[in-house]
């Protein structure tokens, strides 16, 4: 009975039926203070055109974008990028009769910022949805998903049909569109990071379904929001860990004096469940961590383990009060595992959890919340690499 229940939960996407209203979600290709990418998909052959305006204004502007077709489902995915927006400003846009809202990000941290980070998202639809609602209740400005977004790659051969994969992505974004909005209706953008269940190691990029839904996803990039820099990295899924080292060092050096530097990636360098002596964890610690240490990265959000963890601050592979904290371990919408006893773990739990970051010029408070919205852990980060306090 347990096996049948698990299979039905995993096959949640087979309940897919196209919606009458288009499914809408947001992301970024460029500066999040002055741009926004609007995605939506429909069954019909409508144009990729929207109208938008600052909230409260009477005159609409119009923008036309592009679209792609799915190969196995009768859906057209539209994308329009809005540029030259005003920072920290509410906008509304219309697709047909319905009007949606979003807010551009601030140029600096004089305005408090909130974002959430979590990985290993849609394995079980019910868990994904429940956690998404808890995140939305915090009204974040955006959410970073740290890989293994819809679990369409690297699974058992039974689950490898292309129409099945597309249906899971459609179900993921249907659920995101329904849940990822604030109580006053503002849409919450998604920032994607690749995991081992999102892409194959070998194959053309255009063959990967994830890029049809999120064309702006990159193996490695940095997002700057004022004095906060978010480094999004690829733990060997499209690019080898070593191949990103020089880029990472250069980008960290450029931002050495930034108040906050954080990273998000999928496989853990300091795992709570898997062995830290695995090939990928050793590569992460060997090629990335020396640069994290040198340029005073404050926190790295890791995933992949299906548990929750927070390490002691670490530098040069040992405890250091001014070192990097490694946090997370990917348990948004999956079955959870029991963390092992490891010398570097200060906090660990077998629990579904995500991290919510509240950040301003004075401090960044990172809270881990469970699927009921309860805070299970927290850490405070002081700007400019001055240290941290649990």
C-alpha positions in Angstrom: 0.0 0.0 0.0 2.9 2.4 0.9 4.5 1.7 -2.5 1.2 2.4 -4.4 0.7 5.7 -2.4 4.3 6.8 -3.2 3.9 6.1 -6.9 0.6 8.0 -7.1 2.2 11.0 -5.3 5.1 11.0 -7.7 2.8 10.6 -10.7 0.8 13.7 -9.6 1.6 15.2 -13.0 -0.6 12.6 -14.7 -3.6 14.5 -13.4 -2.6 17.3 -15.8 -5.3 19.1 -17.6 -4.7 22.4 -19.4 -6.1 25.4 -17.6 -8.5 28.0 -19.1 -6.4 30.9 -17.8 -2.8 31.1 -18.9 -0.2 29.9 -16.3 2.0 32.9 -15.5 5.4 33.1 -13.8 8.3 35.5 -13.5 12.1 35.4 -13.7 15.1 37.5 -14.6 17.7 37.6 -17.4 19.1 41.0 -16.5 19.2 43.5 -13.6 16.3 42.6 -11.2 16.0 46.3 -10.2 15.2 47.4 -13.8 13.9 44.4 -15.7 11.5 41.4 -15.5 10.9 38.4 -17.7 7.2 37.4 -17.9 6.5 33.8 -18.9 3.1 32.2 -19.6 1.8 29.3 -21.6 -1.5 28.7 -23.4 -3.0 26.1 -25.7 -4.1 28.5 -28.4 -2.0 30.3 -31.0 -2.2 33.8 -29.5 0.6 36.4 -29.9 3.4 36.8 -27.4 2.2 40.3 -26.5 1.4 42.0 -23.2 0.5 45.4 -21.9 2.0 46.9 -18.7 2.2 50.0 -16.7 3.3 51.3 -13.3 0.5 50.7 -10.8 -1.7 53.7 -10.5 -1.1 55.0 -14.0 -3.8 55.1 -16.6 -1.7 54.6 -19.8 -0.6 51.1 -20.9 2.7 50.3 -22.7 2.9 47.3 -25.0 5.7 44.8 -25.5 5.9 41.8 -27.8 8.2 38.8 -27.0 8.9 35.3 -28.3 7.5 31.8 -27.9 8.5 28.2 -28.2 6.4 25.1 -28.5 6.6 22.0 -26.4 7.4 18.9 -28.5 4.8 16.6 -26.9 2.1 18.7 -25.5 -0.1 21.3 -27.4 1.3 24.3 -25.4 3.0 27.5 -26.5 5.4 29.0 -23.9 5.6 32.8 -24.3 8.3 35.1 -22.9 8.4 38.9 -22.7 11.3 40.8 -21.1 10.5 44.3 -19.7 13.5 46.6 -19.5 14.1 50.1 -18.2 11.8 49.7 -15.2 12.0 51.9 -12.2 13.6 50.2 -9.2 11.5 49.2 -6.2 8.3 50.0 -8.1 5.0 48.1 -8.4 3.9 47.3 -11.9 0.9 45.6 -13.4 0.5 43.7 -16.7 -2.4 42.2 -18.5 -2.9 39.0 -20.5 -6.4 39.3 -22.0 -8.8 40.4 -19.3 -6.8 39.4 -16.2 -4.3 41.8 -14.6 -1.3 40.7 -12.7 1.2 42.5 -10.4 4.9 42.4 -9.7 7.5 44.6 -8.0 11.0 45.4 -9.3 13.8 45.0 -6.7 15.5 47.9 -5.0 18.9 49.2 -6.2 20.4 49.0 -2.8 19.7 47.6 0.7 18.4 50.8 2.2 15.2 49.0 1.4 14.9 45.7 3.3 14.9 42.6 1.0 13.5 39.2 1.6 14.1 36.0 -0.4 13.8 32.3 0.1 16.1 29.4 -0.8 15.3 25.8 -1.1 16.1 22.8 -3.3 14.8 19.3 -4.2 11.4 20.8 -4.8 8.7 18.8 -6.7 9.0 15.1 -6.0 5.8 15.0 -4.1 3.2 17.5 -5.3 1.5 17.8 -1.9 4.8 18.6 -0.1 5.8 21.1 -2.8 2.5 22.9 -2.5 2.4 23.1 1.3 6.0 24.4 1.5 5.3 26.9 -1.3 2.3 28.3 0.7 4.5 28.7 3.8 7.1 30.6 1.7 4.5 32.9 0.1 3.2 33.7 3.5 6.5 35.4 4.2 6.0 37.7 1.2 9.5 37.2 -0.3 10.8 39.4 -3.2 11.9 36.2 -5.0 12.7 32.5 -4.5 15.9 30.7 -5.5 15.3 27.0 -6.2 18.5 25.1 -5.7 18.2 22.3 -8.2 16.1 19.1 -8.7 13.2 21.4 -9.5 10.8 18.9 -11.1 12.6 15.6 -11.0 12.5 14.8 -14.8 16.0 13.6 -15.3 18.1 10.8 -14.0 15.1 8.9 -12.6 14.1 5.3 -13.3 13.7 4.3 -17.0 10.0 3.9 -16.4 9.7 7.6 -15.9 11.7 8.8 -18.9 9.0 9.4 -21.5 9.1 12.9 -22.9 5.4 13.7 -22.6 5.7 12.6 -18.9 8.6 15.0 -18.4 6.8 17.9 -20.0 3.7 17.2 -17.9 5.7 17.3 -14.7 7.2 20.7 -15.7 3.6 22.0 -16.5 2.4 20.7 -13.1 5.3 22.4 -11.4 4.6 25.8 -12.9 0.8 25.4 -12.6 1.4 24.9 -8.8 4.0 27.7 -8.7 1.6 30.1 -10.4 -1.2 29.2 -8.0 0.8 29.4 -4.8 3.7 31.8 -5.3 2.0 35.1 -4.7 1.7 37.3 -1.7 -1.6 37.9 0.2 -2.1 41.1 -1.8 -1.6 39.3 -5.1 2.0 40.2 -6.0 3.7 37.5 -8.1 6.9 36.1 -6.7 9.7 35.5 -9.2 11.7 32.2 -9.5 15.5 32.0 -9.8 16.6 28.6 -11.0 19.7 26.6 -10.2 20.4 23.3 -12.0 20.5 19.9 -10.2 21.3 16.4 -11.2 17.5 15.6 -11.8 17.0 18.7 -14.1 19.5 17.9 -17.0 21.5 15.1 -18.4 25.3 15.3 -18.4 25.5 14.7 -22.1 23.2 16.2 -24.7 22.4 19.5 -26.5 21.1 22.3 -24.4 18.1 22.8 -26.7 17.1 19.2 -26.0 16.7 19.9 -22.3 13.1 20.7 -21.3 14.1 22.9 -18.4 15.4 25.6 -20.9 12.0 25.8 -22.6 10.3 26.7 -19.4 13.2 28.8 -17.9 15.4 30.0 -20.8 17.2 32.4 -18.5 18.6 29.6 -16.2 22.4 29.4 -16.4 24.9 26.9 -15.1 26.7 29.7 -13.4 25.9 33.4 -12.9 25.9 36.1 -10.3 23.0 38.3 -9.4 23.8 41.7 -7.8 21.2 43.5 -5.7 22.9 46.5 -4.3 25.7 45.3 -2.0 24.3 41.7 -2.0 25.9 39.3 -4.5 24.3 35.9 -5.1 26.5 33.4 -6.8 24.6 30.6 -8.6 26.8 27.6 -9.4 26.6 24.3 -11.2 27.9 21.2 -9.3 28.8 19.3 -12.4 25.5 18.9 -14.2 26.3 20.9 -17.4 29.7 22.3 -16.4 32.4 20.6 -14.4 33.1 22.2 -11.0 36.7 22.9 -12.0 35.6 24.7 -15.2 33.9 27.4 -13.1 36.8 28.1 -10.8 38.5 30.9 -12.7 35.2 32.7 -13.4 34.2 32.3 -9.7 37.5 33.7 -8.5 37.3 36.7 -10.9 33.7 37.5 -9.9 34.4 37.2 -6.2 37.4 39.5 -6.5 35.3 42.1 -8.3 32.9 42.1 -5.3 35.4 41.6 -2.5 34.1 44.8 -0.7 30.4 44.0 -1.1 28.6 43.8 2.2 27.1 40.4 1.5 28.2 37.5 -0.6 26.2 34.3 -0.7 26.2 31.2 -3.0 23.5 28.7 -4.0 24.2 25.3 -5.7 22.9 21.8 -5.6 25.3 19.1 -4.4 26.8 19.8 -1.0 30.5 20.3 -0.3 29.7 19.5 3.4 26.8 17.0 3.1 24.6 16.0 6.0 23.7 12.6 4.6 26.0 11.6 1.8 29.7 11.1 2.3 31.9 14.2 2.2 34.5 12.0 0.5 32.5 11.7 -2.7 34.0 13.0 -5.9 31.8 16.1 -6.2 32.0 17.2 -2.6 35.8 17.0 -2.7 35.8 19.0 -6.0 33.6 21.7 -4.5 35.9 22.0 -1.4 39.0 21.8 -3.6 38.1 24.3 -6.4 35.5 26.6 -4.8 36.0 26.8 -1.1 39.5 28.4 -1.2 37.9 31.3 -3.1 34.9 31.4 -0.7 37.4 31.7 2.2 39.7 34.3 0.5 36.9 36.7 -0.6 34.8 36.3 2.6 31.7 34.6 1.3 29.4 34.5 4.3 26.9 31.7 3.6 26.5 29.0 1.0 23.1 27.3 0.5 23.5 23.6 -0.4 21.0 20.9 -1.3 20.7 17.3 -2.6 20.7 15.5 0.7 17.0 15.6 1.6 17.6 16.8 5.1 18.3 20.1 7.0 21.7 21.2 8.2 23.8 24.2 9.3 27.5 23.9 9.7 29.8 25.6 12.0 31.6 28.6 10.3 34.4 26.9 8.4 37.6 28.1 6.8 40.4 26.1 5.3 38.5 22.9 6.2 38.2 23.6 9.9 36.2 25.6 12.4 36.8 29.4 12.2 34.4 32.0 13.7 35.0 34.1 10.6 34.5 31.3 8.2 31.7 30.3 5.8 28.4 28.8 7.0 27.0 26.0 4.8 23.2 25.7 5.2 20.1 24.0 3.7 20.6 20.5 2.2 17.5 20.3 0.0 14.3 19.1 1.5 11.5 21.3 0.1 9.2 18.6 -1.4 10.9 15.2 -1.0 11.0 12.4 1.4 13.5 13.2 4.2 16.6 11.4 5.4 18.3 11.1 8.7 21.5 13.3 8.9 24.6 11.6 10.0 27.0 12.5 12.8 29.6 14.7 11.2 32.2 17.0 12.9 31.2 20.1 10.9 27.4 20.0 11.6 26.2 22.4 14.3 22.5 21.8 13.5 20.8 18.9 11.7 17.3 17.5 11.3 15.3 15.0 9.3 12.7 17.6 8.2 11.3 19.3 5.2 12.7 22.8 5.3 13.6 25.9 3.3 15.6 29.1 4.3 14.1 32.6 4.4 16.6 35.5 4.3 15.7 39.0 5.7 18.4 41.4 4.7 19.2 45.1 5.1 22.3 47.3 5.5 22.8 46.2 9.1 22.4 42.5 9.1 21.0 39.4 7.3 18.8 37.1 9.3 18.5 33.6 7.9 15.6 31.5 9.3 15.0 27.8 8.4 11.2 27.0 8.4 9.5 23.7 8.2 6.5 22.7 6.2 4.1 24.1 8.9 5.9 27.5 8.9 7.7 26.9 12.2 11.1 28.4 12.6 13.5 25.5 13.3 16.8 27.3 13.2 18.3 30.8 12.5 21.6 32.5 12.0 22.5 36.2 11.8 25.1 37.4 9.2 26.9 40.7 9.7 27.8 42.6 6.6 31.3 43.0 5.1 32.5 39.6 6.3 32.7 40.8 10.0 31.4 37.5 11.3 28.2 35.8 12.3 26.2 34.9 15.4 23.8 31.9 15.7 
